[in-house]
Amino acid sequence: MLHWAIMFFIVAIVAAIFGFTGIAAGAASIAKIIFIVFIVLFVLSLIFGGVRRGPRL
């Protein structure tokens, strides 16, 4: 999922360089949403992965 966020970010940068403001804004907003979803899923996997295993002694 992080890969898709990075790809949309690159598309947004390229579109901004060439002056396609509508496409750049759309790609940037999609990249932002995918990145936030990635961060939330990553944090949840850290929390629940640690809870499932329990403490290591």
N, CA, C and O atoms as a printed pandas DataFrame, in Angstrom:
     atom_number atom_name residue_name chain_id  residue_number  x_coord  y_coord  z_coord
0              1         N          MET        A               1    0.832   -1.192    0.000
1              2        CA          MET        A               1    0.000    0.000    0.000
2              3         C          MET        A               1    0.874    1.251    0.000
3              4         O          MET        A               1    0.534    2.256   -0.626
4              5         N          LEU        A               2    1.987    1.184    0.697
5              6        CA          LEU        A               2    2.908    2.321    0.686
6              7         C          LEU        A               2    3.436    2.557   -0.730
7              8         O          LEU        A               2    3.674    3.695   -1.133
8              9         N          HIS        A               3    3.614    1.478   -1.469
9             10        CA          HIS        A               3    4.072    1.586   -2.854
10            11         C          HIS        A               3    3.086    2.408   -3.680
11            12         O          HIS        A               3    3.505    3.261   -4.463
12            13         N          TRP        A               4    1.785    2.166   -3.519
13            14        CA          TRP        A               4    0.771    2.914   -4.272
14            15         C          TRP        A               4    0.754    4.379   -3.864
15            16         O          TRP        A               4    0.574    5.257   -4.707
16            17         N          ALA        A               5    0.941    4.651   -2.569
17            18        CA          ALA        A               5    0.977    6.040   -2.117
18            19         C          ALA        A               5    2.156    6.781   -2.746
19            20         O          ALA        A               5    2.023    7.932   -3.161
20            21         N          ILE        A               6    3.300    6.119   -2.812
21            22        CA          ILE        A               6    4.479    6.740   -3.413
22            23         C          ILE        A               6    4.265    6.959   -4.911
23            24         O          ILE        A               6    4.674    7.983   -5.458
24            25         N          MET        A               7    3.626    6.000   -5.568
25            26        CA          MET        A               7    3.374    6.142   -7.005
26            27         C          MET        A               7    2.435    7.321   -7.283
27            28         O          MET        A               7    2.681    8.094   -8.209
28            29         N          PHE        A               8    1.368    7.469   -6.497
29            30        CA          PHE        A               8    0.465    8.601   -6.693
30            31         C          PHE        A               8    1.158    9.918   -6.382
31            32         O          PHE        A               8    0.876   10.934   -7.017
32            33         N          PHE        A               9    2.066    9.910   -5.406
33            34        CA          PHE        A               9    2.825   11.115   -5.081
34            35         C          PHE        A               9    3.719   11.513   -6.254
35            36         O          PHE        A               9    3.829   12.695   -6.580
36            37         N          ILE        A              10    4.352   10.534   -6.883
37            38        CA          ILE        A              10    5.209   10.816   -8.039
38            39         C          ILE        A              10    4.374   11.339   -9.208
39            40         O          ILE        A              10    4.787   12.264   -9.907
40            41         N          VAL        A              11    3.193   10.740   -9.417
41            42        CA          VAL        A              11    2.301   11.222  -10.473
42            43         C          VAL        A              11    1.896   12.664  -10.197
43            44         O          VAL        A              11    1.831   13.477  -11.119
44            45         N          ALA        A              12    1.622   12.988   -8.930
45            46        CA          ALA        A              12    1.240   14.355   -8.570
46            47         C          ALA        A              12    2.372   15.335   -8.843
47            48         O          ALA        A              12    2.131   16.441   -9.329
48            49         N          ILE        A              13    3.601   14.941   -8.537
49            50        CA          ILE        A              13    4.741   15.833   -8.766
50            51         C          ILE        A              13    4.957   16.054  -10.265
51            52         O          ILE        A              13    5.184   17.182  -10.702
52            53         N          VAL        A              14    4.885   14.980  -11.047
53            54        CA          VAL        A              14    5.083   15.110  -12.490
54            55         C          VAL        A              14    3.979   15.967  -13.108
55            56         O          VAL        A              14    4.248   16.812  -13.961
56            57         N          ALA        A              15    2.736   15.744  -12.675
57            58        CA          ALA        A              15    1.624   16.534  -13.200
58            59         C          ALA        A              15    1.763   18.004  -12.812
59            60         O          ALA        A              15    1.425   18.889  -13.598
60            61         N          ALA        A              16    2.258   18.266  -11.609
61            62        CA          ALA        A              16    2.448   19.651  -11.174
62            63         C          ALA        A              16    3.549   20.334  -11.997
63            64         O          ALA        A              16    3.439   21.514  -12.329
64            65         N          ILE        A              17    4.594   19.596  -12.317
65            66        CA          ILE        A              17    5.679   20.162  -13.123
66            67         C          ILE        A              17    5.172   20.568  -14.506
67            68         O          ILE        A              17    5.555   21.614  -15.029
68            69         N          PHE        A              18    4.313   19.739  -15.096
69            70        CA          PHE        A              18    3.804   20.031  -16.426
70            71         C          PHE        A              18    2.579   20.931  -16.411
71            72         O          PHE        A              18    2.064   21.274  -17.475
72            73         N          GLY        A              19    2.097   21.323  -15.237
73            74        CA          GLY        A              19    1.019   22.289  -15.146
74            75         C          GLY        A              19   -0.381   21.725  -15.157
75            76         O          GLY        A              19   -1.341   22.474  -15.338
76            77         N          PHE        A              20   -0.525   20.434  -14.972
77            78        CA          PHE        A              20   -1.854   19.832  -14.911
78            79         C          PHE        A              20   -2.342   19.907  -13.469
79            80         O          PHE        A              20   -2.220   18.938  -12.721
80            81         N          THR        A              21   -2.891   21.045  -13.079
81            82        CA          THR        A              21   -3.214   21.256  -11.665
82            83         C          THR        A              21   -4.328   20.354  -11.175
83            84         O          THR        A              21   -4.280   19.893  -10.035
84            85         N          GLY        A              22   -5.337   20.086  -12.005
85            86        CA          GLY        A              22   -6.430   19.216  -11.580
86            87         C          GLY        A              22   -5.967   17.797  -11.330
87            88         O          GLY        A              22   -6.343   17.179  -10.334
88            89         N          ILE        A              23   -5.148   17.278  -12.239
89            90        CA          ILE        A              23   -4.617   15.925  -12.083
90            91         C          ILE        A              23   -3.673   15.861  -10.898
91            92         O          ILE        A              23   -3.686   14.886  -10.147
92            93         N          ALA        A              24   -2.852   16.892  -10.722
93            94        CA          ALA        A              24   -1.909   16.919   -9.610
94            95         C          ALA        A              24   -2.644   16.936   -8.277
95            96         O          ALA        A              24   -2.248   16.239   -7.344
96            97         N          ALA        A              25   -3.706   17.720   -8.179
97            98        CA          ALA        A              25   -4.466   17.786   -6.931
98            99         C          ALA        A              25   -5.154   16.460   -6.638
99           100         O          ALA        A              25   -5.185   16.007   -5.494
100          101         N          GLY        A              26   -5.705   15.844   -7.674
101          102        CA          GLY        A              26   -6.358   14.548   -7.487
102          103         C          GLY        A              26   -5.394   13.465   -7.057
103          104         O          GLY        A              26   -5.682   12.699   -6.138
104          105         N          ALA        A              27   -4.245   13.398   -7.719
105          106        CA          ALA        A              27   -3.253   12.383   -7.372
106          107         C          ALA        A              27   -2.685   12.630   -5.980
107          108         O          ALA        A              27   -2.426   11.683   -5.238
108          109         N          ALA        A              28   -2.493   13.890   -5.622
109          110        CA          ALA        A              28   -1.964   14.200   -4.293
110          111         C          ALA        A              28   -2.965   13.819   -3.208
111          112         O          ALA        A              28   -2.574   13.306   -2.160
112          113         N          SER        A              29   -4.238   14.062   -3.443
113          114        CA          SER        A              29   -5.229   13.704   -2.432
114          115         C          SER        A              29   -5.361   12.191   -2.303
115          116         O          SER        A              29   -5.527   11.682   -1.195
116          117         N          ILE        A              30   -5.289   11.465   -3.417
117          118        CA          ILE        A              30   -5.326   10.001   -3.347
118          119         C          ILE        A              30   -4.106    9.474   -2.611
119          120         O          ILE        A              30   -4.225    8.567   -1.787
120          121         N          ALA        A              31   -2.927   10.032   -2.898
121          122        CA          ALA        A              31   -1.704    9.602   -2.221
122          123         C          ALA        A              31   -1.798    9.870   -0.724
123          124         O          ALA        A              31   -1.345    9.055    0.080
124          125         N          LYS        A              32   -2.379   10.999   -0.346
125          126        CA          LYS        A              32   -2.516   11.336    1.065
126          127         C          LYS        A              32   -3.433   10.343    1.775
127          128         O          LYS        A              32   -3.127    9.886    2.876
128          129         N          ILE        A              33   -4.547   10.014    1.149
129          130        CA          ILE        A              33   -5.498    9.077    1.756
130          131         C          ILE        A              33   -4.881    7.687    1.892
131          132         O          ILE        A              33   -5.012    7.049    2.937
132          133         N          ILE        A              34   -4.214    7.220    0.848
133          134        CA          ILE        A              34   -3.598    5.889    0.899
134          135         C          ILE        A              34   -2.494    5.854    1.943
135          136         O          ILE        A              34   -2.338    4.849    2.637
136          137         N          PHE        A              35   -1.726    6.928    2.067
137          138        CA          PHE        A              35   -0.662    6.971    3.062
138          139         C          PHE        A              35   -1.225    6.930    4.479
139          140         O          PHE        A              35   -0.668    6.253    5.343
140          141         N          ILE        A              36   -2.321    7.645    4.729
141          142        CA          ILE        A              36   -2.933    7.635    6.059
142          143         C          ILE        A              36   -3.471    6.247    6.381
143          144         O          ILE        A              36   -3.315    5.767    7.504
144          145         N          VAL        A              37   -4.106    5.595    5.404
145          146        CA          VAL        A              37   -4.597    4.234    5.618
146          147         C          VAL        A              37   -3.432    3.295    5.913
147          148         O          VAL        A              37   -3.535    2.431    6.783
148          149         N          PHE        A              38   -2.319    3.463    5.191
149          150        CA          PHE        A              38   -1.139    2.640    5.440
150          151         C          PHE        A              38   -0.626    2.824    6.860
151          152         O          PHE        A              38   -0.321    1.842    7.537
152          153         N          ILE        A              39   -0.527    4.066    7.320
153          154        CA          ILE        A              39   -0.021    4.335    8.662
154          155         C          ILE        A              39   -0.935    3.718    9.715
155          156         O          ILE        A              39   -0.459    3.118   10.678
156          157         N          VAL        A              40   -2.258    3.867    9.532
157          158        CA          VAL        A              40   -3.208    3.297   10.492
158          159         C          VAL        A              40   -3.080    1.779   10.539
159          160         O          VAL        A              40   -3.040    1.200   11.625
160          161         N          LEU        A              41   -3.016    1.127    9.387
161          162        CA          LEU        A              41   -2.878   -0.329    9.360
162          163         C          LEU        A              41   -1.544   -0.776    9.942
163          164         O          LEU        A              41   -1.477   -1.814   10.601
164          165         N          PHE        A              42   -0.494   -0.020    9.712
165          166        CA          PHE        A              42    0.817   -0.352   10.262
166          167         C          PHE        A              42    0.803   -0.286   11.788
167          168         O          PHE        A              42    1.315   -1.186   12.454
168          169         N          VAL        A              43    0.220    0.776   12.341
169          170        CA          VAL        A              43    0.149    0.921   13.799
170          171         C          VAL        A              43   -0.715   -0.188   14.401
171          172         O          VAL        A              43   -0.364   -0.763   15.431
172          173         N          LEU        A              44   -1.837   -0.483   13.758
173          174        CA          LEU        A              44   -2.692   -1.568   14.259
174          175         C          LEU        A              44   -1.980   -2.915   14.223
175          176         O          LEU        A              44   -2.131   -3.718   15.143
176          177         N          SER        A              45   -1.215   -3.168   13.184
177          178        CA          SER        A              45   -0.488   -4.432   13.120
178          179         C          SER        A              45    0.604   -4.500   14.187
179          180         O          SER        A              45    0.886   -5.575   14.716
180          181         N          LEU        A              46    1.217   -3.365   14.505
181          182        CA          LEU        A              46    2.204   -3.361   15.588
182          183         C          LEU        A              46    1.542   -3.640   16.936
183          184         O          LEU        A              46    2.057   -4.415   17.742
184          185         N          ILE        A              47    0.402   -3.002   17.171
185          186        CA          ILE        A              47   -0.290   -3.169   18.456
186          187         C          ILE        A              47   -0.792   -4.598   18.613
187          188         O          ILE        A              47   -0.508   -5.251   19.617
188          189         N          PHE        A              48   -1.540   -5.088   17.622
189          190        CA          PHE        A              48   -2.133   -6.408   17.749
190          191         C          PHE        A              48   -1.114   -7.521   17.571
191          192         O          PHE        A              48   -1.311   -8.616   18.099
192          193         N          GLY        A              49   -0.051   -7.279   16.857
193          194        CA          GLY        A              49    1.020   -8.268   16.743
194          195         C          GLY        A              49    1.749   -8.439   18.063
195          196         O          GLY        A              49    2.135   -9.551   18.424
196          197         N          GLY        A              50    1.939   -7.341   18.785
197          198        CA          GLY        A              50    2.591   -7.408   20.091
198          199         C          GLY        A              50    1.697   -8.013   21.150
199          200         O          GLY        A              50    2.178   -8.702   22.049
200          201         N          VAL        A              51    0.392   -7.765   21.057
201          202        CA          VAL        A              51   -0.552   -8.302   22.030
202          203         C          VAL        A              51   -0.687   -9.809   21.854
203          204         O          VAL        A              51   -0.778  -10.541   22.840
204          205         N          ARG        A              52   -0.701  -10.271   20.628
205          206        CA          ARG        A              52   -0.882  -11.690   20.365
206          207         C          ARG        A              52    0.305  -12.513   20.862
207          208         O          ARG        A              52    0.120  -13.603   21.405
208          209         N          ARG        A              53    1.501  -12.008   20.681
209          210        CA          ARG        A              53    2.692  -12.740   21.090
210          211         C          ARG        A              53    2.924  -12.703   22.588
211          212         O          ARG        A              53    3.429  -13.662   23.171
212          213         N          GLY        A              54    2.556  -11.596   23.205
213          214        CA          GLY        A              54    2.786  -11.454   24.631
214          215         C          GLY        A              54    4.199  -11.011   24.917
215          216         O          GLY        A              54    5.007  -10.863   24.000
216          217         N          PRO        A              55    4.504  -10.799   26.185
217          218        CA          PRO        A              55    5.858  -10.337   26.544
218          219         C          PRO        A              55    6.881  -11.458   26.381
219          220         O          PRO        A              55    6.595  -12.635   26.601
220          221         N          ARG        A              56    8.072  -11.047   25.989
221          222        CA          ARG        A              56    9.162  -12.034   25.862
222          223         C          ARG        A              56   10.022  -11.966   27.111
223          224         O          ARG        A              56   10.509  -10.905   27.502
224          225         N          LEU        A              57   10.191  -13.114   27.718
225          226        CA          LEU        A              57   11.006  -13.171   28.945
226          227         C          LEU        A              57   12.248  -13.982   28.726
227          228         O          LEU        A              57   13.052  -14.139   29.645
